[in-house]
Amino acid sequence: MQSDKGERLLKAYKVKDPLSSMLVIDKNQLYKQSDAMLFIATQLGFPFSVAKVFKLLPKGFRDRIYDWVGRHRYRFFGKRTQCKLLTEKQKQHFL
């Protein structure tokens, strides 16, 4: 998001606070918060694609759960002192 391309995309999609949520752009469609997470889960295939059942819940409710998990993520997943280094292939998927 800090690259020139990232800044252009943020402006084009009128994203005000890009660091407050996960963002996914696919086929000119912007997905944020729980929609982004569910989009990624469905792209990963089984068993992650089973998460699409959560689309039945109202978006506002899903986003509140997404925000709650985000606030408590270190409690659930732990905190690392170092970031994982991406491979060249993985870097192609990120701005």
N, C-alpha and C positions, 0 to 999 in steps of 0.2 A: 504494500500500500504506500510505501515511501518512495517508490520509483516514479518516474515520469508517467509511465503507463498507468500505474496504480492511482496516481493523482487525477489523471484524465478520467478514469473509470469512476472514481468517487464523485467527481463533479457531474459526469454524465448521468449517474444514477441518483444524484442529490443525496448522498450519504453524509449526514451531519457529524456523527460520532463513530468513525469506523473501528475504534478500538473497544467499543462497548459490546460487540457481538461478533460472532463468526459470520463471514459474508461469503456467499458462493454466487458466481455468475455463470450461468449455463444457457446457451442459445438465447442471449439477450434478456434473460430473466434473472432478476436479483432475488436471492433467498437470504433471509436474515433469521437469527435466533433459532427457534425450534424448527422452522422450515428448512434452514440450511442443514441442521443436524439430520433431519429426516431425509432430505435429499441425498446427503452423503451416505447414510445408512442403506438406502435403497440401491445406490450405485455399487456398494460393496458386495451385494448378493447375500445369499443365505449364510448364516443365520441373522445377520444384521438387518436384512430387508424386512424381517418380521416387524420391525419397529414402525413400519408404515401404518400399522393398526392405530397408532397414536394420532394419525390425521383425523380420526373420528372425533377427537376432543376439540373443543373450541380453541382457536389460535391464542386468544388472550390467556387462557388457562395453561396451555402448553408453554407459552413464553414465560409465564410466572414460574413454572417448574424449571425451565431452562436457566432463568436468572438465579433461582435458589441454588441449583446445582453449581452454577458458576461461582457463587459467593462461598460455597462450602467445598469446592473441588479439592483443596489441599487436605481436608479431613478425609475425603473419600479416596483420593488417589495418591496422597503424599506430595512432598515437595522435593524437587531435585536441585542440587547446587549447580548443575551444568545442563546446558541444552544439548539435545541430540543434533549431531551434524547430519545434514541431508546428503544423500548421494546426488550425483549430477542429474540422474533421471527424476528423482523426487523433486529437485529444485525447479523443474519445468512446470510443475503444477502450482507454484506459488509466485506471488508478485514480490 
